[in-house]
């Protein structure tokens, strides 16, 4: 079941729509279940390797189908690396918007992956993904960190949203990025051999920080 953290969902916001399973599920949920006034933002990275051209088409199709305003911004060149894609996406958003709340569809599995990424990078943070962060005059919120990936998959299936999904084929190739290596190999091995579920550990950390938050609206 998809669930959001009310403290992390401002009244006025725009959703980052990649046209992947997570963001499509969240967009539909916010408009039809949470009854929010939804706007979406899509950044076209222009990478054929990551299926970005189809993703842009799917984002447009989804927003037209459900009458959702969409801001579509384009990269000046093809972006292949995850880090440069993220930096370009955030810069484009920051250049286009001011004093705007950006919502993402990051979930608990993303938080677990970030937990290990921070560890391997020697990052001092003990919170896998910040609940919110400032970027210029804008603020990025992650209200779905307690939701499981499987809940997004089930939501898409139950609401027949598959035709709006664009898959990034590199997500299933461990060699393509550290995050994919963690997702497809390291984390499953740790869960199996240590008889623990890293989601449970990371979820406890996230809840501890949520409890300390004040209302944002």
C-alpha positions in Angstrom: 0.0 0.0 0.0 1.4 3.4 -1.0 1.7 5.8 1.9 3.1 9.2 2.2 4.5 11.2 5.1 2.2 14.2 5.6 5.0 16.2 7.1 6.9 15.9 3.9 4.1 16.8 1.5 3.6 20.6 1.1 0.3 22.0 -0.1 2.0 23.5 -3.2 4.5 21.3 -5.1 5.6 19.9 -8.4 6.4 16.2 -8.9 9.5 14.9 -10.6 8.0 12.5 -13.3 10.6 10.2 -14.9 8.0 7.9 -16.4 9.4 5.0 -14.4 7.2 2.8 -12.3 7.7 4.7 -9.1 6.9 8.2 -10.3 4.0 7.1 -12.4 2.5 5.3 -9.4 3.1 8.4 -7.2 1.6 10.8 -9.8 -1.6 8.8 -10.1 -1.8 8.3 -6.3 -1.4 12.0 -5.6 -4.0 13.1 -8.1 -6.7 10.4 -7.5 -6.1 9.0 -4.0 -4.6 11.9 -2.1 -6.6 14.4 -4.1 -3.8 16.9 -4.6 -3.5 19.7 -7.1 -0.8 18.0 -9.2 1.9 19.4 -11.5 4.7 17.4 -13.0 8.3 18.1 -14.2 10.2 15.9 -16.6 13.8 16.3 -17.7 14.8 14.8 -21.0 18.4 13.4 -20.7 18.5 12.4 -24.4 20.2 9.1 -23.6 19.3 6.2 -25.9 21.2 3.8 -23.6 18.8 4.7 -20.7 15.7 4.8 -23.0 15.2 8.5 -22.3 13.4 9.3 -25.6 10.6 6.8 -24.8 10.5 8.2 -21.2 9.8 11.7 -22.4 7.1 10.4 -24.7 5.5 8.4 -21.9 5.6 11.4 -19.5 3.8 13.5 -22.1 1.2 10.7 -22.8 0.5 10.2 -19.1 0.0 13.9 -18.3 -2.3 14.3 -21.4 -4.3 11.3 -20.4 -5.0 12.6 -16.9 -5.0 16.3 -17.6 -1.9 17.1 -15.5 0.2 20.2 -16.3 3.7 19.2 -17.3 6.9 21.2 -17.5 9.3 19.4 -19.9 12.9 20.6 -20.0 15.6 19.2 -22.3 19.3 18.5 -21.9 21.6 20.2 -24.4 23.4 16.9 -25.0 23.0 13.1 -24.3 23.8 12.4 -20.6 24.9 8.8 -19.9 26.4 8.9 -16.4 24.1 8.8 -13.4 25.9 11.6 -11.5 26.0 14.0 -14.5 22.3 13.3 -15.2 21.3 14.1 -11.6 23.4 17.3 -11.6 22.0 18.5 -14.9 18.4 17.7 -13.9 18.7 19.6 -10.6 20.4 22.6 -12.4 17.7 22.7 -15.0 15.0 22.7 -12.3 16.8 25.4 -10.3 17.3 27.6 -13.4 13.6 27.3 -14.3 11.9 27.5 -10.9 12.1 29.7 -7.8 10.8 29.1 -4.3 9.3 25.8 -5.5 8.8 22.5 -3.7 9.9 19.5 -5.7 8.5 16.1 -4.7 10.3 12.8 -5.6 9.1 9.2 -5.7 12.1 7.8 -3.8 11.1 4.8 -1.7 12.5 2.6 1.0 14.7 0.5 -1.4 16.2 3.7 -2.7 17.0 4.6 0.9 18.7 1.3 1.5 20.8 1.7 -1.7 21.8 5.2 -0.6 22.7 3.9 2.8 25.3 1.6 1.2 26.4 4.2 -1.3 27.1 6.6 1.5 29.1 3.9 3.3 31.3 3.0 0.4 31.9 6.7 -0.3 32.8 7.4 3.3 29.9 9.8 3.7 29.4 11.1 7.2 25.6 11.1 7.0 23.8 8.4 8.9 20.5 9.2 7.2 20.4 7.4 3.8 18.3 10.0 2.0 17.6 13.4 3.6 13.9 13.9 4.3 14.2 17.3 2.6 17.0 19.5 1.3 17.4 23.0 0.0 18.7 23.6 -3.5 19.0 27.3 -4.3 15.7 28.8 -3.5 13.9 25.5 -4.0 13.3 22.6 -1.6 13.2 18.9 -2.4 11.0 16.6 -0.4 10.9 12.8 -0.2 7.5 11.9 1.3 7.4 8.2 0.1 10.5 6.9 1.8 8.4 4.5 3.9 6.8 2.9 0.9 8.0 -0.4 -0.6 8.9 -0.7 -4.3 6.6 -3.6 -4.5 3.7 -1.3 -3.5 4.4 0.9 -6.5 4.5 -2.1 -8.8 1.2 -3.4 -7.4 -0.4 0.0 -7.7 0.6 0.3 -11.4 -0.8 -3.1 -12.1 -4.1 -2.6 -10.2 -4.7 0.8 -12.0 -3.6 -0.5 -15.4 -0.9 2.1 -15.8 1.7 -0.1 -17.6 1.3 1.7 -20.9 2.7 4.8 -19.3 5.9 3.2 -18.1 9.3 3.5 -19.7 11.9 1.0 -18.4 15.6 1.9 -18.1 17.3 -1.3 -19.3 20.5 -0.5 -17.4 18.8 -0.9 -14.0 19.2 -4.6 -14.3 22.9 -4.5 -15.3 25.1 -4.5 -12.2 28.2 -3.3 -14.1 26.4 -0.2 -15.3 26.4 1.7 -12.0 27.3 1.2 -8.4 23.7 1.6 -7.4 22.7 -1.2 -9.8 25.4 -3.4 -8.4 24.1 -2.8 -4.9 20.5 -3.3 -5.9 21.0 -6.5 -7.9 23.8 -8.2 -6.0 25.1 -6.8 -2.7 21.9 -6.0 -0.8 20.1 -9.3 -1.7 23.2 -11.2 -0.5 23.4 -9.3 2.8 19.6 -9.9 3.4 20.1 -13.6 2.7 23.3 -14.4 4.5 22.7 -12.2 7.6 19.1 -13.2 7.9 18.1 -9.5 8.1 16.1 -7.1 6.0 18.0 -3.9 5.5 14.7 -2.1 4.8 13.7 -2.7 8.5 17.0 -1.1 9.7 16.8 1.9 7.4 13.1 2.4 8.0 13.8 2.8 11.8 16.4 5.5 11.0 14.0 7.4 8.8 11.1 7.2 11.3 13.4 8.6 14.0 14.1 11.7 11.9 10.5 12.1 10.8 9.4 12.2 14.5 11.6 15.2 15.0 10.1 17.2 12.1 7.7 20.0 12.5 4.7 20.5 10.3 5.7 22.2 7.0 2.3 23.6 6.0 
